Amino acid sequence: MDPLLQKRIQRYGWDKAAEYYELYWMQQLEPAQTKLLEMVSLKTGDSVVDIACGSGAFTFRIANSVGKEGRVMATDISDNMVAMASRMASEKKLENVEFIRMDAEALDIGNALYDASICSLGLMYVPDAEKAIREMYRVVKPGGRAIASVWGQRSRCGWADIFPIVESRVKSEVCPLFFQLGSGLTMEKTFVDAGFSGVYTERISTLLHYASAEEACGAAFAGGPVALAYSRFDEKMRKEAFADYLTSIANFKNGEGFSIPGEFVITIGLKDS
């Protein structure tokens, strides 16, 4: 797939998803984000670049970890995500955070400026994840560290049929290799190849809890990576796609809602002094 086309799809797709993202995903992603913060061990006064920051909810947790003495540069490819996050930062009166639209593969940031670089569940959407991880290496200081989380193996993510369900109706070309980074030792190898030492990975099994079929479908279609393709569905296509998706997750039904299995992979590496 043409990398420029993929970036445009990501940019405008996440623009579409922005208003629904926190509603449907913040609670579901909390286990991975909490573990990531535990592993990266931020200190008061640290400087951090947060790549693919989305709506900024996790960025604010990073900002709290580094305190007023620290600073956070948060980037995302989506204009709407950056605008939303900037508004929230202003409302929260956070002065140690800045949100800027930026390409993860070509960060407009000088070399060796940050104590840590973080990418929480963003690398699956980047055309060249290896290039993005090299950028994470470039912008951290010697002695600094980088950490990234991705979704795990496809077989351990019970919502994965959303991609073929959408693709059978509207060609999305969203994430042709979505689960590749979470398979085997791919993340560790990519960090090592980028120059990091002491590379370490943890896998986390989780359940995505949705109280109703409406919530489960909202997360899968409107609030996630297929939002742009979904916006092109007519009413008939939406009803049929919802039915197909609910059939695909039927084994995970829990009362009126669903508890859908998922897996996160988190990898951290150090930049030698």
N, C-alpha and C positions, 0 to 999 in steps of 0.2 A: 504494500500500500504506500502511496505517496506520503512522505512524512509531513509535508506542508498541509495536505488535505486532512491528515489525521489531527494535526494541531488545530486546524479551523473547526473540525468537528468537536474536539474537546472544548475549545473556547466557547463556542455557541451552545453546545450541549449543556455545559455547566452553568452558562447564563440562564438557560431554561430551568435547570434543577434548583437554582439558588434559593428560591422562596420555599421549597419543600424539604431541602436537605436536612436542616436541623430538626424539623418536625419528625422526620422518619428515621434519622440515622444517629443522632447524638447519643442516645441511650445505648444503641447497639454497638457503637464503636468505643465506648468508654473502657472496656477491659483492655483492649489493645493500647489505648492511649495512656492508661494508668501504668501498664507494664513498661511502655516505652519511657515514660518519665522516670520510673524506678531504675531502669537500666542506664539511662544517660547521666543520671546523678548531677543535675544542674546545681550550681552554687549561687548564692547571692552575689550580684555583680557580674555574672557571666554575660557575654554577648552571644546571641543566637540568631541564625538565619533559619526561618521556618518555610520550607519549600512546599508548594501545593497546599496552601493553608486553608483553602476553601472559605467557609463563612467566618472563620476566625475563632470558633469556640475553643479549639485546642490551643490556639495561639495564646489565648488569654490565660490558660493554665500554665503555659510556658512563662509568660510574663510574670505571673505570680511567683513562680519558682525562682526567678532571677532577681525579683524585687525591684524597687525603684532605682537602685544603683546599677542594675543591668539594663540591657537593651535588646529588643527583638526586631529584626527586619523580616517581615512576612510577605511572601510572594505567591501569586497564583496567576494562571493564564486567563481566568474569567474576569471580565470587567465587573459583572454583577456581584460576584463573590467578593471582590476587593472593595467595592462600594459598600456592600452590606457590612463587611468586617470593619471598615473605617468608621461607619456610623455607630456601630456598637462600641468601638474603642472610645469614640467621642462621648457617648452616653455614659460610659463607665469612667470617664475622665482618666484614662490610662495615657500617660505621657511617655512611657518607655517602649511603645510599640508603633511601628510604621508599616502600612500595607501598600504594596506596589504591584501592579501587573507586570509579570516577568515570565520569560520562558525558562523552565527548569534546565533545559539543555544549554542555555547560554545566559547565565546569570550576569547581570550588569553590576557586578560587585568586584572590588579589587581582590588581589591575592592575600590569603592568610590574615583575614581581618576578624574572624569570629572564633570563639571558644568551642562552639558546637554548631553543626548543621543537622537539621532534622527534616525528614520527609515522612509524614504519617499518611499511609494509604494513598499515595499519589503516583508512585513509580509505574503502576500497571497501565497508566494512561499516557505515558511518555513514549514517543516513537522509538527513541534510543535511550533506554534506561542506563546502559553502561556509560554513555556520555553524561547523563544527569548525575550519576554517582561520582564520576571524575570531577564534575563541577563542585559537588559537595566536598570532595577532598581539597580542591584548589582553594576554596574560600575559608577553610579553617586554619588556625594557627598551628605551627609545629607544637606537638603536645596536646592538641585538641582532638575532638572525636566527632564522628558522624554516626547517625542512627536512622534507620528507615524501617517501616513496616509495610507489608503487602498482604493481600489475601493469600491463603495457602493453596493446597492442592484442590483441583476441581472436584475430586471425588469426596472431599470433606466439606464442601460448601453446598448446602442443600438448595440454595437459590439459583444455582448456576444455569439452569435451563432458561432463564430469562433471555440469554443471548440468542440461542437458536429460535426461540419463540418470536422475538422481535425481528430477527434477520429473515425469517420466512415470510414476513409481511412487508417490511421496508428495509432496504439494504442500509445498514447502519455503519458498518466498517469502524465500529467504535474501538474494540479491544481485541484484535485478532490473536494476540498472545497474552491475554489477560492473566492467565494462571501460570504462565511460564516461570516467572520469578519466584513463585511460592513452591515450586516443585523441587524436590531433592535438595542439593546443595548449591543451587543456582545463585542465590543471594550471596552466600559466603564467597563463592568464586568471583563474583562480580566485584565485591568489595576488595578482595585481595588483588585482583587485576588492576583496580584503580589506584593501588598503592598503600592501602591500609594494612596495619599490623594488628595482632591480637584480636582478629575477627571472631566474633561469637554470635550464635543464633539461638533464639528460643522460639518454640512453636506453642501456640495457645489455642486450645479448643474452646469454643463458646457456643451459646445459643442466642439467636436473634428472636426476641419475643415481640410479637405483634398481637394486639388485643382483638383484632377482627380481620376478616378477609379484605376489607377496604384499606386498612393500614398496611397489610402485607403487599397489596397491589400498588398502593401509593408509593411505598419505598422502592419497589422493584422498577416501576415504570416512570413515575414523575420525578422522584427524588434522587435518581442515580445516573449511571453513565449512559443509559439508553434514552434519556429524556428528549433529546433532539429528534431521534427517530420516532419516538412515541407521539411527539407533537404533530406528526404528519398522519397519524391514524384518524380515520373517520369513526363515527360512533359504532358502527358494526364491527370494525376491526378491533376497537377497544374491548367490546364485550367478549368477542371470541378470544382475544389474547388473554384477557383476565381469566376466562374459563380454563384455557390451556395452562396458564401459570398455576392456578389454584389446584388443578389436577396434578401438576408436577410436584407440589409441596403437600399433597394430601396426607402423606404418611407422617407429617410433622404437626398435624392438627392437634390442638390442645384446648378442649372445650370449644368456645366460640372463636378462639384465636389460633395462633401458630407459634411453635418453638422450633425454629429452623437452625440446623447445625451450621457452624462456620469454623474456619481456622484462620488464624493470623500468624504470620512469620515476621519476626523482628530481628534485625541484624545490626550489630554495632561494630565499629572499627576505630582504631586510633591512628593519628598521624604522627609519626615519629618526630622527636625533637631534632 
